[in-house]
Structure formats: structure tokens, C-alpha cells
Amino acid sequence: MLKQIPSYLLAIVYLVFGLNFFLHFIPMPAPTGEIATYFGILYTTKYLLVVKLLEISCAILIFIPNTRALGLLLIAPVTVNILLYELLIAKAPGIGVVLLLVNILAIVFNKDSYMGIVKSGK
């Protein structure tokens, strides 16, 4: 059970922030400068809508034991994208670092689920 804590934490974060995109229950400050331009493009192209739906879907997959491994793999690129945004655009690492570490830890704790795709075919 303790090994699943990183998975549940990751799922909760992505579920909350994914739902916040649609329900606006956590107030977010208005972006400025390059960040405003970046988010303006993400909003107008509906790219962020797709990402948020992916976050919610992956969070649900992570909560379900039989689909947890798939959810952790699918959310990993989103996690890396958050970290890259923080490092390259916002120039302020934050939750992306924590999310990446928790995502890696959750994958390591669930490594048995991935052995079929990485073991030798011999």
C-alpha cells in the first residue's frame, strides 16, 4: 500500500488541476509577458483543452489498479512538458520538478507491470 502513495499523489494533482481548467475552483493569476503569449496560443488552439482532458483521463487510469501502469506512462510526457515549461519559458522551476520525481518513483514502484515490454524475447 505504501508503494502506491506516489501514484495516488500524482493522480490527485492531475485530477485537481485538470478539473480546475473546467470548473475554476482554484483562482489562478493572469499570466504576463512571454507566459501570456504562450498560454494565449494554448487556449486559442484548444491544445490546453486536450492536455487537461488527458490529465483527467490519466488520473482516473492511475486510480484504477489494473490500469495504473498505463496511466503512469501516459502522464509522463505531460509531466516532462510541465518541467520544460517551467525551465525554458517561466524560468522558475517549481512543481514540475516534484511531479517528475513522483512520476519516476511511481513508475519504479510499479516496475513489475512493465517487465513484459522490456524483457528480452529470448
SEVOFI-793472 format. One record per residue: residue in three letters; x, y, z of N, C-alpha, C, CB in turn. Coordinates in steps of 0.1 Angstrom, whole numbers, plus 2048, in hexadecimal, padded with zeros to 3 digits. Glycine has a CB too. Example, Ala and Ser with C-alpha at 12.3 -4.5 7.8 and 13.67 -1.06 7.14 Angstrom:
! SEVOFI-793472
<node r="Ala" n_u="884" n_v="7C7" n_w="84E" ca_u="87B" ca_v="7D3" ca_w="84E" c_u="884" c_v="7DF" c_w="84E" cb_u="871" cb_v="7D3" cb_w="85A"/>
<node r="Ser" n_u="880" n_v="7EA" n_w="847" ca_u="889" ca_v="7F5" ca_w="847" c_u="881" c_v="800" c_w="84F" cb_u="88D" cb_v="7FA" cb_w="839"/>
//
This chain:
! SEVOFI-793472
<node r="Met" n_u="808" n_v="7F4" n_w="800" ca_u="800" ca_v="800" ca_w="800" c_u="809" c_v="80D" c_w="800" cb_u="7F7" cb_v="800" cb_w="80C"/>
<node r="Leu" n_u="813" n_v="80D" n_w="808" ca_u="81C" ca_v="818" ca_w="808" c_u="823" c_v="81B" c_w="7FB" cb_u="827" cb_v="816" cb_w="813"/>
<node r="Lys" n_u="825" n_v="811" n_w="7F3" ca_u="82B" ca_v="813" ca_w="7E6" c_u="822" c_v="81A" c_w="7DC" cb_u="82F" cb_v="805" cb_w="7E0"/>
<node r="Gln" n_u="815" n_v="81A" n_w="7DF" ca_u="80B" ca_v="821" ca_w="7D6" c_u="809" c_v="830" c_w="7DA" cb_u="7FE" cb_v="819" cb_w="7D7"/>
<node r="Ile" n_u="80F" n_v="834" n_w="7E4" ca_u="80D" ca_v="842" ca_w="7E8" c_u="811" c_v="84C" c_w="7DD" cb_u="814" cb_v="845" cb_w="7F5"/>
<node r="Pro" n_u="81D" n_v="84A" n_w="7D7" ca_u="821" ca_v="853" ca_w="7CC" c_u="817" c_v="853" c_w="7C1" cb_u="82F" cb_v="850" cb_w="7C7"/>
<node r="Ser" n_u="812" n_v="848" n_w="7BD" ca_u="808" ca_v="847" ca_w="7B3" c_u="7FB" c_v="84F" c_w="7B6" cb_u="804" cb_v="838" cb_w="7B0"/>
<node r="Tyr" n_u="7F6" n_v="84D" n_w="7C2" ca_u="7EA" ca_v="854" ca_w="7C7" c_u="7ED" c_v="863" c_w="7C7" cb_u="7E6" cb_v="84F" cb_w="7D4"/>
<node r="Leu" n_u="7F8" n_v="867" n_w="7CC" ca_u="7FB" ca_v="876" ca_w="7CD" c_u="7FC" c_v="87C" c_w="7BF" cb_u="809" cb_v="878" cb_w="7D4"/>
<node r="Leu" n_u="802" n_v="875" n_w="7B6" ca_u="802" ca_v="879" ca_w="7A8" c_u="7F4" c_v="87A" c_w="7A2" cb_u="80B" cb_v="870" cb_w="79F"/>
<node r="Ala" n_u="7EC" n_v="870" n_w="7A4" ca_u="7DF" ca_v="870" ca_w="79F" c_u="7D7" c_v="87B" c_w="7A5" cb_u="7D8" cb_v="862" cb_w="7A2"/>
<node r="Ile" n_u="7D8" n_v="87E" n_w="7B1" ca_u="7D0" ca_v="889" ca_w="7B8" c_u="7D4" c_v="896" c_w="7B2" cb_u="7D3" cb_v="889" cb_w="7C7"/>
<node r="Val" n_u="7E1" n_v="899" n_w="7B0" ca_u="7E6" ca_v="8A5" ca_w="7AB" c_u="7E0" c_v="8A8" c_w="79D" cb_u="7F5" cb_v="8A6" cb_w="7AA"/>
<node r="Tyr" n_u="7E2" n_v="89D" n_w="794" ca_u="7DD" ca_v="89F" ca_w="786" c_u="7CE" c_v="8A0" c_w="786" cb_u="7E2" cb_v="893" cb_w="77E"/>
<node r="Leu" n_u="7C7" n_v="899" n_w="78E" ca_u="7B8" ca_v="899" ca_w="78E" c_u="7B3" c_v="8A7" c_w="793" cb_u="7B2" cb_v="88F" cb_w="797"/>
<node r="Val" n_u="7B9" n_v="8AC" n_w="79D" ca_u="7B5" ca_v="8B9" ca_w="7A3" c_u="7B8" c_v="8C4" c_w="798" cb_u="7BD" cb_v="8BC" cb_w="7B0"/>
<node r="Phe" n_u="7C4" n_v="8C5" n_w="793" ca_u="7C8" ca_v="8D0" ca_w="78A" c_u="7C1" c_v="8CE" c_w="77C" cb_u="7D7" cb_v="8D0" cb_w="788"/>
<node r="Gly" n_u="7BE" n_v="8C1" n_w="778" ca_u="7B7" ca_v="8BF" ca_w="76C" c_u="7A9" c_v="8C4" c_w="76D" cb_u="7B7" cb_v="8B0" cb_w="768"/>
<node r="Leu" n_u="7A2" n_v="8C1" n_w="778" ca_u="794" ca_v="8C5" ca_w="77B" c_u="794" c_v="8D4" c_w="77D" cb_u="78F" cb_v="8BE" cb_w="787"/>
<node r="Asn" n_u="79E" n_v="8DA" n_w="783" ca_u="79E" ca_v="8E9" ca_w="785" c_u="79E" c_v="8F0" c_w="778" cb_u="7AB" cb_v="8ED" cb_w="78D"/>
<node r="Phe" n_u="7A3" n_v="8EB" n_w="76D" ca_u="7A2" ca_v="8F1" ca_w="760" c_u="794" c_v="8F3" c_w="75C" cb_u="7AA" cb_v="8E8" cb_w="755"/>
<node r="Phe" n_u="78B" n_v="8EA" n_w="75F" ca_u="77D" ca_v="8EA" ca_w="75B" c_u="774" c_v="8F1" c_w="766" cb_u="778" cb_v="8DD" cb_w="758"/>
<node r="Leu" n_u="777" n_v="8EF" n_w="773" ca_u="76F" ca_v="8F4" ca_w="77D" c_u="773" c_v="900" c_w="785" cb_u="76D" cb_v="8E9" cb_w="787"/>
<node r="His" n_u="780" n_v="904" n_w="783" ca_u="785" ca_v="910" ca_w="789" c_u="783" c_v="912" c_w="798" cb_u="77F" cb_v="91C" cb_w="781"/>
<node r="Phe" n_u="786" n_v="908" n_w="79F" ca_u="785" ca_v="908" ca_w="7AE" c_u="792" c_v="90D" c_w="7B5" cb_u="780" cb_v="8FB" cb_w="7B3"/>
<node r="Ile" n_u="79D" n_v="90D" n_w="7AE" ca_u="7A9" ca_v="913" ca_w="7B3" c_u="7AD" c_v="91F" c_w="7AB" cb_u="7B5" cb_v="908" cb_w="7B3"/>
<node r="Pro" n_u="7AD" n_v="92B" n_w="7B2" ca_u="7B0" ca_v="937" ca_w="7AA" c_u="7BE" c_v="937" c_w="7A5" cb_u="7AD" cb_v="943" cb_w="7B3"/>
<node r="Met" n_u="7C0" n_v="93A" n_w="799" ca_u="7CD" ca_v="93B" ca_w="793" c_u="7D0" c_v="949" c_w="78E" cb_u="7CF" cb_v="931" cb_w="787"/>
<node r="Pro" n_u="7DC" n_v="94E" n_w="791" ca_u="7E0" ca_v="95C" ca_w="78D" c_u="7E1" c_v="95C" c_w="77E" cb_u="7ED" cb_v="960" cb_w="793"/>
<node r="Ala" n_u="7DE" n_v="968" n_w="778" ca_u="7DF" ca_v="96A" ca_w="76A" c_u="7ED" c_v="96A" c_w="766" cb_u="7D8" cb_v="977" cb_w="765"/>
<node r="Pro" n_u="7F1" n_v="962" n_w="75B" ca_u="7FE" ca_v="962" ca_w="756" c_u="802" c_v="96F" c_w="750" cb_u="801" cb_v="957" cb_w="74D"/>
<node r="Thr" n_u="80F" n_v="972" n_w="750" ca_u="814" ca_v="97E" ca_w="74A" c_u="820" c_v="97B" c_w="741" cb_u="819" cb_v="989" cb_w="754"/>
<node r="Gly" n_u="824" n_v="984" n_w="738" ca_u="830" ca_v="983" ca_w="72F" c_u="82F" c_v="976" c_w="726" cb_u="83C" cb_v="982" cb_w="738"/>
<node r="Glu" n_u="83B" n_v="970" n_w="725" ca_u="83C" ca_v="964" ca_w="71D" c_u="833" c_v="959" c_w="721" cb_u="84A" cb_v="95F" cb_w="71D"/>
<node r="Ile" n_u="830" n_v="958" n_w="72E" ca_u="827" ca_v="94E" ca_w="733" c_u="819" c_v="950" c_w="72E" cb_u="828" cb_v="94E" cb_w="743"/>
<node r="Ala" n_u="815" n_v="95D" n_w="72E" ca_u="808" ca_v="960" ca_w="729" c_u="806" c_v="95C" c_w="71A" cb_u="805" cb_v="96F" cb_w="72B"/>
<node r="Thr" n_u="811" n_v="95F" n_w="712" ca_u="811" ca_v="95B" ca_w="704" c_u="810" c_v="94C" c_w="702" cb_u="81E" cb_v="960" cb_w="6FD"/>
<node r="Tyr" n_u="818" n_v="945" n_w="70A" ca_u="818" ca_v="936" ca_w="70A" c_u="80A" c_v="931" c_w="70D" cb_u="822" cb_v="930" cb_w="714"/>
<node r="Phe" n_u="804" n_v="935" n_w="718" ca_u="7F7" ca_v="930" ca_w="71C" c_u="7EC" c_v="935" c_w="712" cb_u="7F4" cb_v="934" cb_w="72A"/>
<node r="Gly" n_u="7EE" n_v="941" n_w="70D" ca_u="7E4" ca_v="945" ca_w="703" c_u="7E3" c_v="93C" c_w="6F7" cb_u="7E8" cb_v="953" cb_w="6FE"/>
<node r="Ile" n_u="7EF" n_v="937" n_w="6F2" ca_u="7EF" ca_v="92E" ca_w="6E7" c_u="7E9" c_v="920" c_w="6EC" cb_u="7FE" cb_v="92B" cb_w="6E2"/>
<node r="Leu" n_u="7EC" n_v="91C" n_w="6F8" ca_u="7E7" ca_v="90F" ca_w="6FC" c_u="7D7" c_v="910" c_w="6FE" cb_u="7ED" cb_v="90B" cb_w="70A"/>
<node r="Tyr" n_u="7D2" n_v="91B" n_w="702" ca_u="7C4" ca_v="91C" ca_w="704" c_u="7BD" c_v="91D" c_w="6F6" cb_u="7C0" cb_v="929" cb_w="70C"/>
<node r="Thr" n_u="7C2" n_v="926" n_w="6EE" ca_u="7BB" ca_v="928" ca_w="6E1" c_u="7BB" c_v="91C" c_w="6D8" cb_u="7C1" cb_v="934" cb_w="6DA"/>
<node r="Thr" n_u="7C5" n_v="914" n_w="6D8" ca_u="7C6" ca_v="908" ca_w="6D0" c_u="7BF" c_v="8FC" c_w="6D6" cb_u="7D4" cb_v="905" cb_w="6CD"/>
<node r="Lys" n_u="7BA" n_v="8FD" n_w="6E2" ca_u="7B4" ca_v="8F3" ca_w="6EA" c_u="7BE" c_v="8E8" c_w="6EE" cb_u="7A9" cb_v="8EC" cb_w="6E1"/>
<node r="Tyr" n_u="7CA" n_v="8EA" n_w="6EC" ca_u="7D5" ca_v="8E1" ca_w="6F0" c_u="7D4" c_v="8DE" c_w="6FF" cb_u="7E3" cb_v="8E6" cb_w="6ED"/>
<node r="Leu" n_u="7D2" n_v="8E8" n_w="707" ca_u="7D2" ca_v="8E7" ca_w="716" c_u="7C5" c_v="8DF" c_w="71A" cb_u="7D1" cb_v="8F4" cb_w="71D"/>
<node r="Leu" n_u="7BA" n_v="8E0" n_w="712" ca_u="7AE" ca_v="8D8" ca_w="715" c_u="7B1" c_v="8C9" c_w="714" cb_u="7A3" cb_v="8DC" cb_w="70B"/>
<node r="Val" n_u="7B9" n_v="8C6" n_w="709" ca_u="7BC" ca_v="8B8" ca_w="707" c_u="7C5" c_v="8B3" c_w="712" cb_u="7C3" cb_v="8B6" cb_w="6F9"/>
<node r="Val" n_u="7CF" n_v="8BB" n_w="716" ca_u="7D8" ca_v="8B7" ca_w="720" c_u="7D1" c_v="8B5" c_w="72D" cb_u="7E4" cb_v="8C2" cb_w="722"/>
<node r="Lys" n_u="7C8" n_v="8BE" n_w="731" ca_u="7C0" ca_v="8BC" ca_w="73D" c_u="7B7" c_v="8B0" c_w="73D" cb_u="7B8" cb_v="8C9" cb_w="740"/>
<node r="Leu" n_u="7B1" n_v="8AD" n_w="732" ca_u="7A9" ca_v="8A1" ca_w="731" c_u="7B2" c_v="894" c_w="732" cb_u="7A2" cb_v="8A0" cb_w="723"/>
<node r="Leu" n_u="7BF" n_v="895" n_w="72D" ca_u="7C8" ca_v="88A" ca_w="72E" c_u="7CC" c_v="889" c_w="73D" cb_u="7D5" cb_v="88D" cb_w="726"/>
<node r="Glu" n_u="7CF" n_v="894" n_w="744" ca_u="7D2" ca_v="894" ca_w="752" c_u="7C7" c_v="88D" c_w="75A" cb_u="7D4" cb_v="8A2" cb_w="757"/>
<node r="Ile" n_u="7BB" n_v="891" n_w="758" ca_u="7AF" ca_v="88B" ca_w="75F" c_u="7AE" c_v="87C" c_w="75C" cb_u="7A2" cb_v="892" cb_w="75C"/>
<node r="Ser" n_u="7B0" n_v="878" n_w="74F" ca_u="7AF" ca_v="86A" ca_w="74B" c_u="7BA" c_v="862" c_w="752" cb_u="7AF" cb_v="869" cb_w="73C"/>
<node r="Cys" n_u="7C6" n_v="867" n_w="751" ca_u="7D1" ca_v="860" ca_w="757" c_u="7D0" c_v="85E" c_w="766" cb_u="7DE" cb_v="867" cb_w="754"/>
<node r="Ala" n_u="7CB" n_v="869" n_w="76D" ca_u="7C9" ca_v="868" ca_w="77B" c_u="7BF" c_v="85D" c_w="77F" cb_u="7C4" cb_v="876" cb_w="781"/>
<node r="Ile" n_u="7B5" n_v="85C" n_w="777" ca_u="7AB" ca_v="851" ca_w="779" c_u="7B1" c_v="843" c_w="777" cb_u="79F" cb_v="853" cb_w="770"/>
<node r="Leu" n_u="7B9" n_v="842" n_w="76C" ca_u="7C0" ca_v="836" ca_w="76A" c_u="7CA" c_v="832" c_w="775" cb_u="7C8" cb_v="837" cb_w="75D"/>
<node r="Ile" n_u="7D0" n_v="83C" n_w="77B" ca_u="7DA" ca_v="83A" ca_w="786" c_u="7D3" c_v="835" c_w="793" cb_u="7E2" cb_v="846" cb_w="789"/>
<node r="Phe" n_u="7C7" n_v="83A" n_w="795" ca_u="7BF" ca_v="836" ca_w="7A1" c_u="7BA" c_v="827" c_w="7A0" cb_u="7B3" cb_v="83F" cb_w="7A2"/>
<node r="Ile" n_u="7B9" n_v="822" n_w="794" ca_u="7B4" ca_v="814" ca_w="792" c_u="7C0" c_v="80B" c_w="791" cb_u="7AC" cb_v="813" cb_w="785"/>
<node r="Pro" n_u="7C1" n_v="802" n_w="79A" ca_u="7CD" ca_v="7F9" ca_w="79B" c_u="7D1" c_v="7F2" c_w="78E" cb_u="7CB" cb_v="7EF" cb_w="7A6"/>
<node r="Asn" n_u="7C7" n_v="7ED" n_w="787" ca_u="7CA" ca_v="7E6" ca_w="77A" c_u="7CF" c_v="7EF" c_w="76F" cb_u="7BE" cb_v="7DE" cb_w="776"/>
<node r="Thr" n_u="7CD" n_v="7FC" n_w="770" ca_u="7D1" ca_v="805" ca_w="765" c_u="7DC" c_v="80F" c_w="76A" cb_u="7C5" cb_v="80C" cb_w="75F"/>
<node r="Arg" n_u="7E0" n_v="80D" n_w="776" ca_u="7EA" ca_v="817" ca_w="77C" c_u="7F6" c_v="818" c_w="774" cb_u="7ED" cb_v="812" cb_w="78B"/>
<node r="Ala" n_u="7FC" n_v="80D" n_w="770" ca_u="809" ca_v="80D" ca_w="768" c_u="807" c_v="815" c_w="75B" cb_u="80E" cb_v="7FF" cb_w="765"/>
<node r="Leu" n_u="7FC" n_v="813" n_w="754" ca_u="7F9" ca_v="81A" ca_w="748" c_u="7F8" c_v="829" c_w="74B" cb_u="7ED" cb_v="815" cb_w="741"/>
<node r="Gly" n_u="7F0" n_v="82D" n_w="755" ca_u="7EE" ca_v="83B" ca_w="759" c_u="7FB" c_v="842" c_w="75C" cb_u="7E5" cb_v="83C" cb_w="765"/>
<node r="Leu" n_u="804" n_v="83B" n_w="763" ca_u="811" ca_v="841" ca_w="767" c_u="81A" c_v="843" c_w="75B" cb_u="819" cb_v="838" cb_w="771"/>
<node r="Leu" n_u="819" n_v="83A" n_w="751" ca_u="821" ca_v="83C" ca_w="745" c_u="81B" c_v="848" c_w="73C" cb_u="822" cb_v="82F" cb_w="73D"/>
<node r="Leu" n_u="80E" n_v="848" n_w="73B" ca_u="808" ca_v="852" ca_w="733" c_u="809" c_v="861" c_w="739" cb_u="7F9" cb_v="84F" cb_w="731"/>
<node r="Ile" n_u="80A" n_v="862" n_w="746" ca_u="80B" ca_v="86F" ca_w="74C" c_u="81A" c_v="874" c_w="74C" cb_u="805" cb_v="86F" cb_w="75A"/>
<node r="Ala" n_u="823" n_v="86B" n_w="74B" ca_u="831" ca_v="86F" ca_w="74B" c_u="835" c_v="87A" c_w="741" cb_u="83A" cb_v="863" cb_w="749"/>
<node r="Pro" n_u="831" n_v="879" n_w="735" ca_u="834" ca_v="884" ca_w="72C" c_u="82E" c_v="892" c_w="730" cb_u="830" cb_v="881" cb_w="71E"/>
<node r="Val" n_u="822" n_v="891" n_w="736" ca_u="81C" ca_v="89E" ca_w="73B" c_u="824" c_v="8A3" c_w="746" cb_u="80D" cb_v="89B" cb_w="740"/>
<node r="Thr" n_u="829" n_v="89A" n_w="74F" ca_u="832" ca_v="89F" ca_w="75A" c_u="83F" c_v="8A5" c_w="755" cb_u="835" cb_v="893" cb_w="763"/>
<node r="Val" n_u="845" n_v="89F" n_w="74B" ca_u="851" ca_v="8A5" ca_w="745" c_u="84E" c_v="8B2" c_w="73F" cb_u="857" cb_v="89B" cb_w="73B"/>
<node r="Asn" n_u="843" n_v="8B3" n_w="738" ca_u="83F" ca_v="8C0" ca_w="732" c_u="83D" c_v="8CB" c_w="73C" cb_u="832" cb_v="8BE" cb_w="72A"/>
<node r="Ile" n_u="837" n_v="8C8" n_w="748" ca_u="836" ca_v="8D2" ca_w="752" c_u="844" c_v="8D6" c_w="757" cb_u="82E" cb_v="8CC" cb_w="75E"/>
<node r="Leu" n_u="84D" n_v="8CD" n_w="759" ca_u="85A" ca_v="8D0" ca_w="75D" c_u="861" c_v="8D9" c_w="753" cb_u="862" cb_v="8C4" cb_w="760"/>
<node r="Leu" n_u="860" n_v="8D5" n_w="746" ca_u="867" ca_v="8DD" ca_w="73C" c_u="861" c_v="8EB" c_w="73B" cb_u="865" cb_v="8D6" cb_w="72E"/>
<node r="Tyr" n_u="854" n_v="8ED" n_w="73D" ca_u="84D" ca_v="8FA" ca_w="73D" c_u="853" c_v="902" c_w="748" cb_u="83E" cb_v="8F8" cb_w="73F"/>
<node r="Glu" n_u="854" n_v="8FC" n_w="754" ca_u="85A" ca_v="903" ca_w="760" c_u="868" c_v="908" c_w="75D" cb_u="859" cb_v="8FB" cb_w="76C"/>
<node r="Leu" n_u="870" n_v="8FF" n_w="758" ca_u="87E" ca_v="902" ca_w="756" c_u="881" c_v="90B" c_w="74A" cb_u="886" cb_v="8F5" cb_w="753"/>
<node r="Leu" n_u="87A" n_v="90A" n_w="73F" ca_u="87D" ca_v="911" ca_w="733" c_u="875" c_v="91E" c_w="731" cb_u="87B" cb_v="908" cb_w="727"/>
<node r="Ile" n_u="868" n_v="91E" n_w="735" ca_u="860" ca_v="929" ca_w="733" c_u="85E" c_v="931" c_w="73F" cb_u="852" cb_v="924" cb_w="72E"/>
<node r="Ala" n_u="85A" n_v="92B" n_w="74A" ca_u="857" ca_v="932" ca_w="757" c_u="865" c_v="935" c_w="75E" cb_u="84E" cb_v="92A" cb_w="760"/>
<node r="Lys" n_u="86F" n_v="92E" n_w="75B" ca_u="87C" ca_v="92F" ca_w="761" c_u="87C" c_v="92F" c_w="770" cb_u="882" cb_v="93C" cb_w="75C"/>
<node r="Ala" n_u="873" n_v="926" n_w="775" ca_u="871" ca_v="924" ca_w="783" c_u="86D" c_v="916" c_w="786" cb_u="867" cb_v="92F" cb_w="789"/>
<node r="Pro" n_u="876" n_v="90D" n_w="789" ca_u="872" ca_v="8FF" ca_w="78B" c_u="869" c_v="8FF" c_w="798" cb_u="87E" cb_v="8F6" cb_w="78D"/>
<node r="Gly" n_u="85F" n_v="8F6" n_w="798" ca_u="856" ca_v="8F5" ca_w="7A3" c_u="850" c_v="8E8" c_w="7A4" cb_u="84B" cb_v="900" cb_w="7A1"/>
<node r="Ile" n_u="843" n_v="8E7" n_w="7A3" ca_u="83C" ca_v="8DA" ca_w="7A5" c_u="840" c_v="8D0" c_w="79A" cb_u="82D" cb_v="8DC" cb_w="7A4"/>
<node r="Gly" n_u="845" n_v="8D4" n_w="78F" ca_u="84A" ca_v="8CB" ca_w="784" c_u="855" c_v="8C1" c_w="789" cb_u="84E" cb_v="8D2" cb_w="778"/>
<node r="Val" n_u="85E" n_v="8C6" n_w="791" ca_u="869" ca_v="8BE" ca_w="796" c_u="863" c_v="8B4" c_w="7A0" cb_u="873" cb_v="8C7" cb_w="79E"/>
<node r="Val" n_u="85A" n_v="8B8" n_w="7A8" ca_u="853" ca_v="8AE" ca_w="7B2" c_u="84B" c_v="8A4" c_w="7AA" cb_u="84A" cb_v="8B6" cb_w="7BC"/>
<node r="Leu" n_u="843" n_v="8A8" n_w="7A0" ca_u="83B" ca_v="89F" ca_w="798" c_u="844" c_v="895" c_w="791" cb_u="832" cb_v="8A7" cb_w="78E"/>
<node r="Leu" n_u="84F" n_v="899" n_w="78B" ca_u="858" ca_v="890" ca_w="784" c_u="85D" c_v="886" c_w="78E" cb_u="863" cb_v="897" cb_w="77D"/>
<node r="Leu" n_u="862" n_v="88A" n_w="79A" ca_u="867" ca_v="881" ca_w="7A3" c_u="85D" c_v="877" c_w="7A8" cb_u="86D" cb_v="888" cb_w="7AF"/>
<node r="Val" n_u="851" n_v="87C" n_w="7AB" ca_u="846" ca_v="873" ca_w="7AF" c_u="842" c_v="869" c_w="7A4" cb_u="83A" cb_v="87B" cb_w="7B4"/>
<node r="Asn" n_u="841" n_v="86E" n_w="798" ca_u="83E" ca_v="866" ca_w="78C" c_u="848" c_v="85A" c_w="78B" cb_u="83D" cb_v="86E" cb_w="77F"/>
<node r="Ile" n_u="855" n_v="85E" n_w="78C" ca_u="860" ca_v="854" ca_w="78B" c_u="85E" c_v="84A" c_w="796" cb_u="86D" cb_v="85A" cb_w="78B"/>
<node r="Leu" n_u="85C" n_v="84F" n_w="7A2" ca_u="85B" ca_v="846" ca_w="7AE" c_u="84F" c_v="83C" c_w="7AC" cb_u="85A" cb_v="84E" cb_w="7BB"/>
<node r="Ala" n_u="844" n_v="842" n_w="7A8" ca_u="838" ca_v="839" ca_w="7A6" c_u="83B" c_v="82E" c_w="79B" cb_u="82C" cb_v="842" cb_w="7A1"/>
<node r="Ile" n_u="842" n_v="832" n_w="790" ca_u="845" ca_v="828" ca_w="786" c_u="84E" c_v="81D" c_w="78C" cb_u="84B" cb_v="82F" cb_w="77A"/>
<node r="Val" n_u="858" n_v="822" n_w="793" ca_u="862" ca_v="818" ca_w="799" c_u="85A" c_v="80F" c_w="7A3" cb_u="86D" cb_v="81F" cb_w="7A1"/>
<node r="Phe" n_u="851" n_v="814" n_w="7AB" ca_u="84A" ca_v="80C" ca_w="7B4" c_u="840" c_v="802" c_w="7AD" cb_u="842" cb_v="814" cb_w="7BE"/>
<node r="Asn" n_u="83D" n_v="805" n_w="7A1" ca_u="834" ca_v="7FC" ca_w="799" c_u="83B" c_v="7F5" c_w="78E" cb_u="828" cb_v="805" cb_w="793"/>
<node r="Lys" n_u="849" n_v="7F4" n_w="78F" ca_u="851" ca_v="7EF" ca_w="784" c_u="84D" c_v="7E1" c_w="780" cb_u="85F" cb_v="7EE" cb_w="789"/>
<node r="Asp" n_u="847" n_v="7D9" n_w="789" ca_u="843" ca_v="7CB" ca_w="785" c_u="839" c_v="7CB" c_w="779" cb_u="83E" cb_v="7C4" cb_w="791"/>
<node r="Ser" n_u="831" n_v="7D6" n_w="779" ca_u="827" ca_v="7D7" ca_w="76F" c_u="82D" c_v="7DA" c_w="761" cb_u="81D" cb_v="7E2" cb_w="772"/>
<node r="Tyr" n_u="839" n_v="7DE" n_w="760" ca_u="83F" ca_v="7E1" ca_w="753" c_u="849" c_v="7D7" c_w="74E" cb_u="847" cb_v="7EE" cb_w="755"/>
<node r="Met" n_u="84B" n_v="7CC" n_w="756" ca_u="855" ca_v="7C2" ca_w="752" c_u="852" c_v="7BC" c_w="745" cb_u="856" cb_v="7B8" cb_w="75D"/>
<node r="Gly" n_u="846" n_v="7BA" n_w="742" ca_u="842" ca_v="7B4" ca_w="735" c_u="846" c_v="7BC" c_w="729" cb_u="833" cb_v="7B2" cb_w="735"/>
<node r="Ile" n_u="847" n_v="7C9" n_w="72A" ca_u="84B" ca_v="7D1" ca_w="71E" c_u="85A" c_v="7D4" c_w="71E" cb_u="843" cb_v="7DE" cb_w="71F"/>
<node r="Val" n_u="861" n_v="7D0" n_w="728" ca_u="870" ca_v="7D3" ca_w="728" c_u="878" c_v="7C6" c_w="729" cb_u="873" cb_v="7DC" cb_w="733"/>
<node r="Lys" n_u="873" n_v="7BB" n_w="72C" ca_u="87B" ca_v="7AF" ca_w="72D" c_u="87F" c_v="7A9" c_w="71F" cb_u="873" cb_v="7A4" cb_w="735"/>
<node r="Ser" n_u="88A" n_v="7A2" n_w="71F" ca_u="88F" ca_v="79C" ca_w="713" c_u="886" c_v="792" c_w="70D" cb_u="89D" cb_v="796" cb_w="715"/>
<node r="Gly" n_u="885" n_v="791" n_w="700" ca_u="87D" ca_v="788" ca_w="6F9" c_u="882" c_v="77A" c_w="6F8" cb_u="87A" cb_v="78D" cb_w="6EB"/>
<node r="Lys" n_u="88D" n_v="777" n_w="6FF" ca_u="894" ca_v="76A" ca_w="6FE" c_u="88D" c_v="760" c_w="707" cb_u="8A2" cb_v="76B" cb_w="702"/>
//
